[in-house]
């Protein structure tokens, strides 16, 4: 998935050290996970708002956590 790919390129392959500032990684990962929800048609974005269209759990468990309304899971998941 896009979020997983972003996480991999944001961290060094061998050491796991972040290649960017932690906040940049968290924002990039959040955007990638949101893009996954939009592409799977669970969420739509229009005129500056997000709308949940499909409440069935996405196949990705982190995407499901985000769409269920939990506070900021992407930031903690992507910066680890």
HELIX and SHEET records of a PDB file:
HELIX    1   1 UNK A    2  UNK A   10  1                                   9    
HELIX    2   2 UNK A   22  UNK A   39  1                                  18    
HELIX    3   3 UNK A   61  UNK A   67  1                                   7    
HELIX    4   4 UNK A   73  UNK A   78  1                                   6    
SHEET    1   A 2 UNK A  43  UNK A  46  0                                        
SHEET    2   A 2 UNK A  49  UNK A  52 -1                                        
END                                                                             
